[in-house]
Amino acid sequence: MTINHVALALGILIGVVAQLLLKSGAMGEGGIVAQLFRVQTIAGLGLYAAAAFFYIVALRTIPISIAFPSVALSYVVVALMGNLWFGEAMGFAHIAGIALIVTGVVLLHAV
């Protein structure tokens, strides 16, 4: 595993945390202006910038045809965390979709 693969993994993980913070910021009282100025929202946006930095580092040597689909793993983690932390429903279609995403990313990295 190269430093660029580590950067890709960090970008994905930081992006997941950013998304969870944005969800947390969206759940409070008040309108959109209040939501935008919540600590969770501001931290989430800042972490997205950090995730983009790591993604750019990863793109130095990882083909975009591999790197970008790999980011889909964040959908898997966010869906699972949404179910666990926020009580969001997860039915058969969600689970099947997650399985397809994981399968696709695994196949891309097997090439």
Backbone torsions as a table, in degrees:
resi	resn	phi	psi	omega
1	MET	NA	128.6	-179.2
2	THR	-89.7	169.4	177.1
3	ILE	-61.3	-30.1	179.2
4	ASN	-69.7	-33.9	175.6
5	HIS	-69.8	-36.1	175.2
6	VAL	-64.5	-41.4	178.4
7	ALA	-62.5	-39.8	178.0
8	LEU	-62.8	-46.1	179.1
9	ALA	-61.5	-43.3	178.3
10	LEU	-63.4	-41.9	178.0
11	GLY	-59.8	-42.3	179.1
12	ILE	-65.5	-47.4	-178.5
13	LEU	-64.5	-42.1	178.9
14	ILE	-65.7	-38.0	176.5
15	GLY	-62.0	-37.2	177.3
16	VAL	-63.4	-47.5	179.3
17	VAL	-61.4	-40.6	178.5
18	ALA	-60.3	-45.0	-179.7
19	GLN	-62.9	-41.4	179.1
20	LEU	-65.9	-36.0	176.3
21	LEU	-67.0	-39.8	177.8
22	LEU	-63.1	-40.3	177.2
23	LYS	-62.5	-44.3	179.5
24	SER	-61.7	-42.1	178.0
25	GLY	-66.0	-29.5	-178.9
26	ALA	-76.5	-15.4	-173.4
27	MET	-87.7	-7.3	-177.2
28	GLY	-78.6	177.5	179.2
29	GLU	-74.0	160.2	174.6
30	GLY	96.2	179.0	-177.1
31	GLY	-89.8	-164.3	-175.4
32	ILE	-64.9	-34.8	179.9
33	VAL	-65.8	-43.8	177.4
34	ALA	-61.9	-40.0	179.5
35	GLN	-63.3	-42.1	-177.5
36	LEU	-64.2	-29.3	-176.2
37	PHE	-100.7	9.1	174.3
38	ARG	-71.8	148.0	-179.8
39	VAL	-57.6	-41.3	-178.7
40	GLN	-62.3	-41.5	-179.1
41	THR	-66.4	-46.4	-179.6
42	ILE	-63.6	-42.7	178.0
43	ALA	-64.5	-40.0	178.7
44	GLY	-61.9	-43.5	178.5
45	LEU	-65.2	-39.8	177.1
46	GLY	-63.3	-40.0	178.9
47	LEU	-68.8	-30.9	174.5
48	TYR	-62.3	-37.6	176.7
49	ALA	-63.7	-41.9	177.9
50	ALA	-64.6	-40.4	178.2
51	ALA	-62.1	-40.7	178.4
52	ALA	-62.9	-39.4	177.8
53	PHE	-59.1	-49.5	-179.4
54	PHE	-64.6	-35.5	178.4
55	TYR	-64.8	-41.5	178.1
56	ILE	-62.2	-41.5	176.7
57	VAL	-60.7	-43.7	-179.3
58	ALA	-61.4	-35.8	-177.0
59	LEU	-69.2	-9.9	178.3
60	ARG	-59.5	-37.8	-177.2
61	THR	-127.7	-17.2	-179.1
62	ILE	-90.2	127.6	178.0
63	PRO	-59.1	141.0	-179.5
64	ILE	-61.8	-26.7	178.4
65	SER	-69.3	-14.1	174.8
66	ILE	-103.4	-45.8	-174.4
67	ALA	-64.5	-47.8	-175.2
68	PHE	-65.8	-46.2	175.5
69	PRO	-61.8	-27.7	178.5
70	SER	-64.2	-29.5	178.0
71	VAL	-62.5	-21.3	177.6
72	ALA	-61.0	-19.9	175.4
73	LEU	-61.0	-27.0	177.3
74	SER	-64.1	-32.6	176.8
75	TYR	-60.9	-39.3	-179.3
76	VAL	-64.0	-50.5	-177.3
77	VAL	-66.0	-42.0	-179.9
78	VAL	-64.2	-40.9	178.2
79	ALA	-62.2	-43.8	179.4
80	LEU	-65.7	-42.2	179.5
81	MET	-68.5	-35.8	175.9
82	GLY	-60.1	-38.5	177.4
83	ASN	-68.9	-45.6	-176.0
84	LEU	-74.0	-46.7	-173.2
85	TRP	-89.5	-34.8	-174.4
86	PHE	-109.5	0.0	177.7
87	GLY	68.4	23.8	179.5
88	GLU	-72.4	142.4	-177.2
89	ALA	-66.2	147.3	176.5
90	MET	-142.3	102.6	-179.0
91	GLY	-97.1	-168.5	-178.5
92	PHE	-58.9	-42.5	-178.8
93	ALA	-62.1	-39.8	177.4
94	HIS	-62.5	-47.3	-177.9
95	ILE	-64.5	-41.7	178.5
96	ALA	-64.3	-41.6	177.8
97	GLY	-62.5	-42.8	177.7
98	ILE	-61.7	-43.2	178.8
99	ALA	-61.3	-39.9	178.9
100	LEU	-66.3	-41.0	177.9
101	ILE	-60.9	-49.4	-179.4
102	VAL	-60.5	-43.8	179.7
103	THR	-60.8	-43.7	179.4
104	GLY	-62.7	-43.8	179.6
105	VAL	-66.4	-41.8	177.9
106	VAL	-60.3	-44.3	179.4
107	LEU	-62.1	-40.9	178.4
108	LEU	-62.5	-37.4	-178.7
109	HIS	-81.2	-13.1	179.7
110	ALA	-81.4	-15.4	-176.9
111	VAL	-73.2	NA	NA
